[in-house]
Amino acid sequence: MTVRIRAVYEHAGRDHDAVATTLGAGGLFVATDDPPTTGTLLRIRFRVPGSTREHALSARVVWAHRPGDPGAQGHGMGLSFTSPADVAAVAADLEANAEPAREGPSESP
């Protein structure tokens, strides 16, 4: 799901404010100029759009692009959530807050 939500990730003893722009049950993309290296474990906090629940979970950096990296289409990091229980909780929250599908115009016979 394409989103624009505030996220805070904890790394190296500091909180880092960031924006997440892609969110799925298993992970998210966080835009940042200075992402931790691939393989880094960190904590991230965010809310699913439409939800009041704050998710605070562990994640692993699965890829990172810094400004100026060759071939990078954006700077930031891809995170994968590490706990199956956290993945289930985010998936349930996404499902509960999904916009209902819009029906097209009804067809006349």
MODELLER restraints for C-alpha pairs under 7 A, 6 or more apart:
rsr = mdl.restraints
at = mdl.atoms
rsr.add(forms.Gaussian(group=physical.xy_distance, feature=features.Distance(at['CA:1:A'], at['CA:22:A']), mean=5.66, stdev=0.5))
rsr.add(forms.Gaussian(group=physical.xy_distance, feature=features.Distance(at['CA:1:A'], at['CA:23:A']), mean=5.27, stdev=0.5))
rsr.add(forms.Gaussian(group=physical.xy_distance, feature=features.Distance(at['CA:1:A'], at['CA:24:A']), mean=6.13, stdev=0.5))
rsr.add(forms.Gaussian(group=physical.xy_distance, feature=features.Distance(at['CA:2:A'], at['CA:21:A']), mean=5.78, stdev=0.5))
rsr.add(forms.Gaussian(group=physical.xy_distance, feature=features.Distance(at['CA:2:A'], at['CA:22:A']), mean=4.62, stdev=0.5))
rsr.add(forms.Gaussian(group=physical.xy_distance, feature=features.Distance(at['CA:2:A'], at['CA:23:A']), mean=6.46, stdev=0.5))
rsr.add(forms.Gaussian(group=physical.xy_distance, feature=features.Distance(at['CA:3:A'], at['CA:20:A']), mean=6.95, stdev=0.5))
rsr.add(forms.Gaussian(group=physical.xy_distance, feature=features.Distance(at['CA:3:A'], at['CA:21:A']), mean=4.71, stdev=0.5))
rsr.add(forms.Gaussian(group=physical.xy_distance, feature=features.Distance(at['CA:3:A'], at['CA:22:A']), mean=5.53, stdev=0.5))
rsr.add(forms.Gaussian(group=physical.xy_distance, feature=features.Distance(at['CA:3:A'], at['CA:23:A']), mean=6.74, stdev=0.5))
rsr.add(forms.Gaussian(group=physical.xy_distance, feature=features.Distance(at['CA:4:A'], at['CA:19:A']), mean=6.38, stdev=0.5))
rsr.add(forms.Gaussian(group=physical.xy_distance, feature=features.Distance(at['CA:4:A'], at['CA:20:A']), mean=5.75, stdev=0.5))
rsr.add(forms.Gaussian(group=physical.xy_distance, feature=features.Distance(at['CA:4:A'], at['CA:21:A']), mean=4.72, stdev=0.5))
rsr.add(forms.Gaussian(group=physical.xy_distance, feature=features.Distance(at['CA:5:A'], at['CA:19:A']), mean=5.57, stdev=0.5))
rsr.add(forms.Gaussian(group=physical.xy_distance, feature=features.Distance(at['CA:5:A'], at['CA:20:A']), mean=5.34, stdev=0.5))
rsr.add(forms.Gaussian(group=physical.xy_distance, feature=features.Distance(at['CA:5:A'], at['CA:21:A']), mean=6.68, stdev=0.5))
rsr.add(forms.Gaussian(group=physical.xy_distance, feature=features.Distance(at['CA:6:A'], at['CA:18:A']), mean=6.09, stdev=0.5))
rsr.add(forms.Gaussian(group=physical.xy_distance, feature=features.Distance(at['CA:6:A'], at['CA:19:A']), mean=4.78, stdev=0.5))
rsr.add(forms.Gaussian(group=physical.xy_distance, feature=features.Distance(at['CA:6:A'], at['CA:20:A']), mean=6.35, stdev=0.5))
rsr.add(forms.Gaussian(group=physical.xy_distance, feature=features.Distance(at['CA:6:A'], at['CA:46:A']), mean=6.41, stdev=0.5))
rsr.add(forms.Gaussian(group=physical.xy_distance, feature=features.Distance(at['CA:7:A'], at['CA:17:A']), mean=6.12, stdev=0.5))
rsr.add(forms.Gaussian(group=physical.xy_distance, feature=features.Distance(at['CA:7:A'], at['CA:18:A']), mean=5.24, stdev=0.5))
rsr.add(forms.Gaussian(group=physical.xy_distance, feature=features.Distance(at['CA:7:A'], at['CA:19:A']), mean=5.51, stdev=0.5))
rsr.add(forms.Gaussian(group=physical.xy_distance, feature=features.Distance(at['CA:7:A'], at['CA:20:A']), mean=6.17, stdev=0.5))
rsr.add(forms.Gaussian(group=physical.xy_distance, feature=features.Distance(at['CA:7:A'], at['CA:44:A']), mean=6.87, stdev=0.5))
rsr.add(forms.Gaussian(group=physical.xy_distance, feature=features.Distance(at['CA:7:A'], at['CA:45:A']), mean=5.63, stdev=0.5))
rsr.add(forms.Gaussian(group=physical.xy_distance, feature=features.Distance(at['CA:7:A'], at['CA:46:A']), mean=4.74, stdev=0.5))
rsr.add(forms.Gaussian(group=physical.xy_distance, feature=features.Distance(at['CA:8:A'], at['CA:15:A']), mean=6.27, stdev=0.5))
rsr.add(forms.Gaussian(group=physical.xy_distance, feature=features.Distance(at['CA:8:A'], at['CA:16:A']), mean=5.45, stdev=0.5))
rsr.add(forms.Gaussian(group=physical.xy_distance, feature=features.Distance(at['CA:8:A'], at['CA:17:A']), mean=4.66, stdev=0.5))
rsr.add(forms.Gaussian(group=physical.xy_distance, feature=features.Distance(at['CA:8:A'], at['CA:18:A']), mean=5.90, stdev=0.5))
rsr.add(forms.Gaussian(group=physical.xy_distance, feature=features.Distance(at['CA:8:A'], at['CA:44:A']), mean=5.65, stdev=0.5))
rsr.add(forms.Gaussian(group=physical.xy_distance, feature=features.Distance(at['CA:8:A'], at['CA:45:A']), mean=5.25, stdev=0.5))
rsr.add(forms.Gaussian(group=physical.xy_distance, feature=features.Distance(at['CA:8:A'], at['CA:46:A']), mean=6.77, stdev=0.5))
rsr.add(forms.Gaussian(group=physical.xy_distance, feature=features.Distance(at['CA:9:A'], at['CA:15:A']), mean=5.71, stdev=0.5))
rsr.add(forms.Gaussian(group=physical.xy_distance, feature=features.Distance(at['CA:9:A'], at['CA:16:A']), mean=5.30, stdev=0.5))
rsr.add(forms.Gaussian(group=physical.xy_distance, feature=features.Distance(at['CA:9:A'], at['CA:17:A']), mean=6.75, stdev=0.5))
rsr.add(forms.Gaussian(group=physical.xy_distance, feature=features.Distance(at['CA:9:A'], at['CA:42:A']), mean=6.91, stdev=0.5))
rsr.add(forms.Gaussian(group=physical.xy_distance, feature=features.Distance(at['CA:9:A'], at['CA:43:A']), mean=5.56, stdev=0.5))
rsr.add(forms.Gaussian(group=physical.xy_distance, feature=features.Distance(at['CA:9:A'], at['CA:44:A']), mean=4.15, stdev=0.5))
rsr.add(forms.Gaussian(group=physical.xy_distance, feature=features.Distance(at['CA:9:A'], at['CA:45:A']), mean=6.30, stdev=0.5))
rsr.add(forms.Gaussian(group=physical.xy_distance, feature=features.Distance(at['CA:10:A'], at['CA:16:A']), mean=6.25, stdev=0.5))
rsr.add(forms.Gaussian(group=physical.xy_distance, feature=features.Distance(at['CA:10:A'], at['CA:42:A']), mean=5.91, stdev=0.5))
rsr.add(forms.Gaussian(group=physical.xy_distance, feature=features.Distance(at['CA:10:A'], at['CA:43:A']), mean=5.13, stdev=0.5))
rsr.add(forms.Gaussian(group=physical.xy_distance, feature=features.Distance(at['CA:10:A'], at['CA:44:A']), mean=6.22, stdev=0.5))
rsr.add(forms.Gaussian(group=physical.xy_distance, feature=features.Distance(at['CA:11:A'], at['CA:42:A']), mean=5.62, stdev=0.5))
rsr.add(forms.Gaussian(group=physical.xy_distance, feature=features.Distance(at['CA:18:A'], at['CA:30:A']), mean=6.59, stdev=0.5))
rsr.add(forms.Gaussian(group=physical.xy_distance, feature=features.Distance(at['CA:18:A'], at['CA:31:A']), mean=6.30, stdev=0.5))
rsr.add(forms.Gaussian(group=physical.xy_distance, feature=features.Distance(at['CA:18:A'], at['CA:32:A']), mean=6.24, stdev=0.5))
rsr.add(forms.Gaussian(group=physical.xy_distance, feature=features.Distance(at['CA:19:A'], at['CA:30:A']), mean=5.75, stdev=0.5))
rsr.add(forms.Gaussian(group=physical.xy_distance, feature=features.Distance(at['CA:19:A'], at['CA:31:A']), mean=5.60, stdev=0.5))
rsr.add(forms.Gaussian(group=physical.xy_distance, feature=features.Distance(at['CA:20:A'], at['CA:28:A']), mean=6.76, stdev=0.5))
rsr.add(forms.Gaussian(group=physical.xy_distance, feature=features.Distance(at['CA:20:A'], at['CA:29:A']), mean=5.54, stdev=0.5))
rsr.add(forms.Gaussian(group=physical.xy_distance, feature=features.Distance(at['CA:20:A'], at['CA:30:A']), mean=4.28, stdev=0.5))
rsr.add(forms.Gaussian(group=physical.xy_distance, feature=features.Distance(at['CA:20:A'], at['CA:31:A']), mean=6.07, stdev=0.5))
rsr.add(forms.Gaussian(group=physical.xy_distance, feature=features.Distance(at['CA:21:A'], at['CA:29:A']), mean=5.95, stdev=0.5))
rsr.add(forms.Gaussian(group=physical.xy_distance, feature=features.Distance(at['CA:21:A'], at['CA:30:A']), mean=6.44, stdev=0.5))
rsr.add(forms.Gaussian(group=physical.xy_distance, feature=features.Distance(at['CA:22:A'], at['CA:28:A']), mean=5.42, stdev=0.5))
rsr.add(forms.Gaussian(group=physical.xy_distance, feature=features.Distance(at['CA:22:A'], at['CA:29:A']), mean=5.16, stdev=0.5))
rsr.add(forms.Gaussian(group=physical.xy_distance, feature=features.Distance(at['CA:23:A'], at['CA:29:A']), mean=6.69, stdev=0.5))
rsr.add(forms.Gaussian(group=physical.xy_distance, feature=features.Distance(at['CA:25:A'], at['CA:87:A']), mean=5.42, stdev=0.5))
rsr.add(forms.Gaussian(group=physical.xy_distance, feature=features.Distance(at['CA:25:A'], at['CA:90:A']), mean=5.40, stdev=0.5))
rsr.add(forms.Gaussian(group=physical.xy_distance, feature=features.Distance(at['CA:25:A'], at['CA:91:A']), mean=4.63, stdev=0.5))
rsr.add(forms.Gaussian(group=physical.xy_distance, feature=features.Distance(at['CA:26:A'], at['CA:80:A']), mean=5.87, stdev=0.5))
rsr.add(forms.Gaussian(group=physical.xy_distance, feature=features.Distance(at['CA:26:A'], at['CA:81:A']), mean=5.62, stdev=0.5))
rsr.add(forms.Gaussian(group=physical.xy_distance, feature=features.Distance(at['CA:26:A'], at['CA:87:A']), mean=5.43, stdev=0.5))
rsr.add(forms.Gaussian(group=physical.xy_distance, feature=features.Distance(at['CA:27:A'], at['CA:79:A']), mean=5.26, stdev=0.5))
rsr.add(forms.Gaussian(group=physical.xy_distance, feature=features.Distance(at['CA:27:A'], at['CA:80:A']), mean=4.31, stdev=0.5))
rsr.add(forms.Gaussian(group=physical.xy_distance, feature=features.Distance(at['CA:27:A'], at['CA:81:A']), mean=5.23, stdev=0.5))
rsr.add(forms.Gaussian(group=physical.xy_distance, feature=features.Distance(at['CA:28:A'], at['CA:78:A']), mean=5.95, stdev=0.5))
rsr.add(forms.Gaussian(group=physical.xy_distance, feature=features.Distance(at['CA:28:A'], at['CA:79:A']), mean=5.34, stdev=0.5))
rsr.add(forms.Gaussian(group=physical.xy_distance, feature=features.Distance(at['CA:28:A'], at['CA:80:A']), mean=6.83, stdev=0.5))
rsr.add(forms.Gaussian(group=physical.xy_distance, feature=features.Distance(at['CA:29:A'], at['CA:77:A']), mean=5.72, stdev=0.5))
rsr.add(forms.Gaussian(group=physical.xy_distance, feature=features.Distance(at['CA:29:A'], at['CA:78:A']), mean=4.56, stdev=0.5))
rsr.add(forms.Gaussian(group=physical.xy_distance, feature=features.Distance(at['CA:29:A'], at['CA:79:A']), mean=6.18, stdev=0.5))
rsr.add(forms.Gaussian(group=physical.xy_distance, feature=features.Distance(at['CA:30:A'], at['CA:76:A']), mean=5.49, stdev=0.5))
rsr.add(forms.Gaussian(group=physical.xy_distance, feature=features.Distance(at['CA:30:A'], at['CA:77:A']), mean=5.39, stdev=0.5))
rsr.add(forms.Gaussian(group=physical.xy_distance, feature=features.Distance(at['CA:30:A'], at['CA:78:A']), mean=6.49, stdev=0.5))
rsr.add(forms.Gaussian(group=physical.xy_distance, feature=features.Distance(at['CA:31:A'], at['CA:75:A']), mean=6.00, stdev=0.5))
rsr.add(forms.Gaussian(group=physical.xy_distance, feature=features.Distance(at['CA:31:A'], at['CA:76:A']), mean=4.15, stdev=0.5))
rsr.add(forms.Gaussian(group=physical.xy_distance, feature=features.Distance(at['CA:31:A'], at['CA:77:A']), mean=6.57, stdev=0.5))
rsr.add(forms.Gaussian(group=physical.xy_distance, feature=features.Distance(at['CA:32:A'], at['CA:75:A']), mean=6.08, stdev=0.5))
rsr.add(forms.Gaussian(group=physical.xy_distance, feature=features.Distance(at['CA:32:A'], at['CA:76:A']), mean=4.45, stdev=0.5))
rsr.add(forms.Gaussian(group=physical.xy_distance, feature=features.Distance(at['CA:33:A'], at['CA:66:A']), mean=5.93, stdev=0.5))
rsr.add(forms.Gaussian(group=physical.xy_distance, feature=features.Distance(at['CA:33:A'], at['CA:67:A']), mean=6.35, stdev=0.5))
rsr.add(forms.Gaussian(group=physical.xy_distance, feature=features.Distance(at['CA:33:A'], at['CA:75:A']), mean=5.92, stdev=0.5))
rsr.add(forms.Gaussian(group=physical.xy_distance, feature=features.Distance(at['CA:33:A'], at['CA:76:A']), mean=6.17, stdev=0.5))
rsr.add(forms.Gaussian(group=physical.xy_distance, feature=features.Distance(at['CA:34:A'], at['CA:66:A']), mean=6.33, stdev=0.5))
rsr.add(forms.Gaussian(group=physical.xy_distance, feature=features.Distance(at['CA:35:A'], at['CA:64:A']), mean=6.11, stdev=0.5))
rsr.add(forms.Gaussian(group=physical.xy_distance, feature=features.Distance(at['CA:35:A'], at['CA:66:A']), mean=6.95, stdev=0.5))
rsr.add(forms.Gaussian(group=physical.xy_distance, feature=features.Distance(at['CA:35:A'], at['CA:76:A']), mean=5.78, stdev=0.5))
rsr.add(forms.Gaussian(group=physical.xy_distance, feature=features.Distance(at['CA:35:A'], at['CA:77:A']), mean=5.95, stdev=0.5))
rsr.add(forms.Gaussian(group=physical.xy_distance, feature=features.Distance(at['CA:37:A'], at['CA:61:A']), mean=6.96, stdev=0.5))
rsr.add(forms.Gaussian(group=physical.xy_distance, feature=features.Distance(at['CA:37:A'], at['CA:64:A']), mean=6.43, stdev=0.5))
rsr.add(forms.Gaussian(group=physical.xy_distance, feature=features.Distance(at['CA:38:A'], at['CA:61:A']), mean=4.99, stdev=0.5))
rsr.add(forms.Gaussian(group=physical.xy_distance, feature=features.Distance(at['CA:38:A'], at['CA:62:A']), mean=5.37, stdev=0.5))
rsr.add(forms.Gaussian(group=physical.xy_distance, feature=features.Distance(at['CA:38:A'], at['CA:63:A']), mean=5.17, stdev=0.5))
rsr.add(forms.Gaussian(group=physical.xy_distance, feature=features.Distance(at['CA:38:A'], at['CA:64:A']), mean=6.06, stdev=0.5))
rsr.add(forms.Gaussian(group=physical.xy_distance, feature=features.Distance(at['CA:39:A'], at['CA:60:A']), mean=5.90, stdev=0.5))
rsr.add(forms.Gaussian(group=physical.xy_distance, feature=features.Distance(at['CA:39:A'], at['CA:61:A']), mean=5.16, stdev=0.5))
rsr.add(forms.Gaussian(group=physical.xy_distance, feature=features.Distance(at['CA:39:A'], at['CA:62:A']), mean=6.00, stdev=0.5))
rsr.add(forms.Gaussian(group=physical.xy_distance, feature=features.Distance(at['CA:40:A'], at['CA:60:A']), mean=5.62, stdev=0.5))
rsr.add(forms.Gaussian(group=physical.xy_distance, feature=features.Distance(at['CA:40:A'], at['CA:61:A']), mean=5.35, stdev=0.5))
rsr.add(forms.Gaussian(group=physical.xy_distance, feature=features.Distance(at['CA:41:A'], at['CA:59:A']), mean=5.76, stdev=0.5))
rsr.add(forms.Gaussian(group=physical.xy_distance, feature=features.Distance(at['CA:41:A'], at['CA:60:A']), mean=4.52, stdev=0.5))
rsr.add(forms.Gaussian(group=physical.xy_distance, feature=features.Distance(at['CA:41:A'], at['CA:61:A']), mean=6.53, stdev=0.5))
rsr.add(forms.Gaussian(group=physical.xy_distance, feature=features.Distance(at['CA:42:A'], at['CA:58:A']), mean=5.75, stdev=0.5))
rsr.add(forms.Gaussian(group=physical.xy_distance, feature=features.Distance(at['CA:42:A'], at['CA:59:A']), mean=5.54, stdev=0.5))
rsr.add(forms.Gaussian(group=physical.xy_distance, feature=features.Distance(at['CA:42:A'], at['CA:60:A']), mean=6.36, stdev=0.5))
rsr.add(forms.Gaussian(group=physical.xy_distance, feature=features.Distance(at['CA:43:A'], at['CA:56:A']), mean=6.85, stdev=0.5))
rsr.add(forms.Gaussian(group=physical.xy_distance, feature=features.Distance(at['CA:43:A'], at['CA:57:A']), mean=5.49, stdev=0.5))
rsr.add(forms.Gaussian(group=physical.xy_distance, feature=features.Distance(at['CA:43:A'], at['CA:58:A']), mean=4.50, stdev=0.5))
rsr.add(forms.Gaussian(group=physical.xy_distance, feature=features.Distance(at['CA:43:A'], at['CA:59:A']), mean=6.06, stdev=0.5))
rsr.add(forms.Gaussian(group=physical.xy_distance, feature=features.Distance(at['CA:44:A'], at['CA:56:A']), mean=5.62, stdev=0.5))
rsr.add(forms.Gaussian(group=physical.xy_distance, feature=features.Distance(at['CA:44:A'], at['CA:57:A']), mean=5.56, stdev=0.5))
rsr.add(forms.Gaussian(group=physical.xy_distance, feature=features.Distance(at['CA:44:A'], at['CA:58:A']), mean=6.42, stdev=0.5))
rsr.add(forms.Gaussian(group=physical.xy_distance, feature=features.Distance(at['CA:45:A'], at['CA:54:A']), mean=6.60, stdev=0.5))
rsr.add(forms.Gaussian(group=physical.xy_distance, feature=features.Distance(at['CA:45:A'], at['CA:55:A']), mean=5.40, stdev=0.5))
rsr.add(forms.Gaussian(group=physical.xy_distance, feature=features.Distance(at['CA:45:A'], at['CA:56:A']), mean=4.32, stdev=0.5))
rsr.add(forms.Gaussian(group=physical.xy_distance, feature=features.Distance(at['CA:45:A'], at['CA:57:A']), mean=6.58, stdev=0.5))
rsr.add(forms.Gaussian(group=physical.xy_distance, feature=features.Distance(at['CA:46:A'], at['CA:54:A']), mean=5.56, stdev=0.5))
rsr.add(forms.Gaussian(group=physical.xy_distance, feature=features.Distance(at['CA:46:A'], at['CA:55:A']), mean=5.44, stdev=0.5))
rsr.add(forms.Gaussian(group=physical.xy_distance, feature=features.Distance(at['CA:46:A'], at['CA:56:A']), mean=6.84, stdev=0.5))
rsr.add(forms.Gaussian(group=physical.xy_distance, feature=features.Distance(at['CA:47:A'], at['CA:53:A']), mean=6.02, stdev=0.5))
rsr.add(forms.Gaussian(group=physical.xy_distance, feature=features.Distance(at['CA:47:A'], at['CA:54:A']), mean=4.77, stdev=0.5))
rsr.add(forms.Gaussian(group=physical.xy_distance, feature=features.Distance(at['CA:47:A'], at['CA:55:A']), mean=6.02, stdev=0.5))
rsr.add(forms.Gaussian(group=physical.xy_distance, feature=features.Distance(at['CA:48:A'], at['CA:93:A']), mean=6.80, stdev=0.5))
rsr.add(forms.Gaussian(group=physical.xy_distance, feature=features.Distance(at['CA:48:A'], at['CA:94:A']), mean=6.51, stdev=0.5))
rsr.add(forms.Gaussian(group=physical.xy_distance, feature=features.Distance(at['CA:50:A'], at['CA:97:A']), mean=5.68, stdev=0.5))
rsr.add(forms.Gaussian(group=physical.xy_distance, feature=features.Distance(at['CA:51:A'], at['CA:97:A']), mean=6.51, stdev=0.5))
rsr.add(forms.Gaussian(group=physical.xy_distance, feature=features.Distance(at['CA:57:A'], at['CA:86:A']), mean=6.67, stdev=0.5))
rsr.add(forms.Gaussian(group=physical.xy_distance, feature=features.Distance(at['CA:58:A'], at['CA:81:A']), mean=6.02, stdev=0.5))
rsr.add(forms.Gaussian(group=physical.xy_distance, feature=features.Distance(at['CA:58:A'], at['CA:82:A']), mean=5.87, stdev=0.5))
rsr.add(forms.Gaussian(group=physical.xy_distance, feature=features.Distance(at['CA:59:A'], at['CA:79:A']), mean=5.89, stdev=0.5))
rsr.add(forms.Gaussian(group=physical.xy_distance, feature=features.Distance(at['CA:59:A'], at['CA:80:A']), mean=5.31, stdev=0.5))
rsr.add(forms.Gaussian(group=physical.xy_distance, feature=features.Distance(at['CA:59:A'], at['CA:81:A']), mean=4.23, stdev=0.5))
rsr.add(forms.Gaussian(group=physical.xy_distance, feature=features.Distance(at['CA:59:A'], at['CA:82:A']), mean=5.17, stdev=0.5))
rsr.add(forms.Gaussian(group=physical.xy_distance, feature=features.Distance(at['CA:60:A'], at['CA:79:A']), mean=5.47, stdev=0.5))
rsr.add(forms.Gaussian(group=physical.xy_distance, feature=features.Distance(at['CA:60:A'], at['CA:80:A']), mean=5.30, stdev=0.5))
rsr.add(forms.Gaussian(group=physical.xy_distance, feature=features.Distance(at['CA:60:A'], at['CA:81:A']), mean=6.46, stdev=0.5))
rsr.add(forms.Gaussian(group=physical.xy_distance, feature=features.Distance(at['CA:60:A'], at['CA:82:A']), mean=6.64, stdev=0.5))
rsr.add(forms.Gaussian(group=physical.xy_distance, feature=features.Distance(at['CA:61:A'], at['CA:77:A']), mean=6.49, stdev=0.5))
rsr.add(forms.Gaussian(group=physical.xy_distance, feature=features.Distance(at['CA:61:A'], at['CA:78:A']), mean=5.89, stdev=0.5))
rsr.add(forms.Gaussian(group=physical.xy_distance, feature=features.Distance(at['CA:61:A'], at['CA:79:A']), mean=4.69, stdev=0.5))
rsr.add(forms.Gaussian(group=physical.xy_distance, feature=features.Distance(at['CA:61:A'], at['CA:80:A']), mean=6.58, stdev=0.5))
rsr.add(forms.Gaussian(group=physical.xy_distance, feature=features.Distance(at['CA:62:A'], at['CA:78:A']), mean=5.59, stdev=0.5))
rsr.add(forms.Gaussian(group=physical.xy_distance, feature=features.Distance(at['CA:62:A'], at['CA:79:A']), mean=5.67, stdev=0.5))
rsr.add(forms.Gaussian(group=physical.xy_distance, feature=features.Distance(at['CA:62:A'], at['CA:80:A']), mean=6.49, stdev=0.5))
rsr.add(forms.Gaussian(group=physical.xy_distance, feature=features.Distance(at['CA:63:A'], at['CA:77:A']), mean=5.64, stdev=0.5))
rsr.add(forms.Gaussian(group=physical.xy_distance, feature=features.Distance(at['CA:63:A'], at['CA:78:A']), mean=5.29, stdev=0.5))
rsr.add(forms.Gaussian(group=physical.xy_distance, feature=features.Distance(at['CA:64:A'], at['CA:76:A']), mean=5.81, stdev=0.5))
rsr.add(forms.Gaussian(group=physical.xy_distance, feature=features.Distance(at['CA:64:A'], at['CA:77:A']), mean=4.27, stdev=0.5))
rsr.add(forms.Gaussian(group=physical.xy_distance, feature=features.Distance(at['CA:64:A'], at['CA:78:A']), mean=6.45, stdev=0.5))
rsr.add(forms.Gaussian(group=physical.xy_distance, feature=features.Distance(at['CA:65:A'], at['CA:72:A']), mean=6.10, stdev=0.5))
rsr.add(forms.Gaussian(group=physical.xy_distance, feature=features.Distance(at['CA:65:A'], at['CA:74:A']), mean=6.90, stdev=0.5))
rsr.add(forms.Gaussian(group=physical.xy_distance, feature=features.Distance(at['CA:65:A'], at['CA:75:A']), mean=4.84, stdev=0.5))
rsr.add(forms.Gaussian(group=physical.xy_distance, feature=features.Distance(at['CA:65:A'], at['CA:76:A']), mean=5.37, stdev=0.5))
rsr.add(forms.Gaussian(group=physical.xy_distance, feature=features.Distance(at['CA:65:A'], at['CA:77:A']), mean=6.29, stdev=0.5))
rsr.add(forms.Gaussian(group=physical.xy_distance, feature=features.Distance(at['CA:66:A'], at['CA:75:A']), mean=5.00, stdev=0.5))
rsr.add(forms.Gaussian(group=physical.xy_distance, feature=features.Distance(at['CA:66:A'], at['CA:76:A']), mean=6.47, stdev=0.5))
rsr.add(forms.Gaussian(group=physical.xy_distance, feature=features.Distance(at['CA:67:A'], at['CA:75:A']), mean=5.57, stdev=0.5))
rsr.add(forms.Gaussian(group=physical.xy_distance, feature=features.Distance(at['CA:81:A'], at['CA:87:A']), mean=6.49, stdev=0.5))
